[in-house]
Amino acid sequence: MNKHKEWIEAKKKFHLSDTHIQMARELGMNPRKFGGLANHKQERWKSPLPDFIGELYFKRFKKEKPDVVKILK
């Protein structure tokens, strides 16, 4: 449970879906760094966090989303 705690908190705080969380985990992203990535309202040139994760995932894996989505509890 403890190893998923940060991911669950990031999911709630940044309003991410289970799919976005899994994509971020597969990309090796750090949930503690999401605050700096998720400020698209202040820095207009940034994409919203879910879009950013989706773009990175597509670049790396050449697919829109993971084949199987595991739900964190």
VENLINRA-V123484 format. One record per helix or strand. SS is the DSSP state (helix for helix, strand for strand). FROM is the first residue (numbers start at 1). TO is the last residue. If there is no record, write none. Layout:
ss/from/to
SS/FROM/TO
SS/FROM/TO
This chain:
ss/from/to
helix/2/13
helix/18/27
helix/31/37
helix/49/61
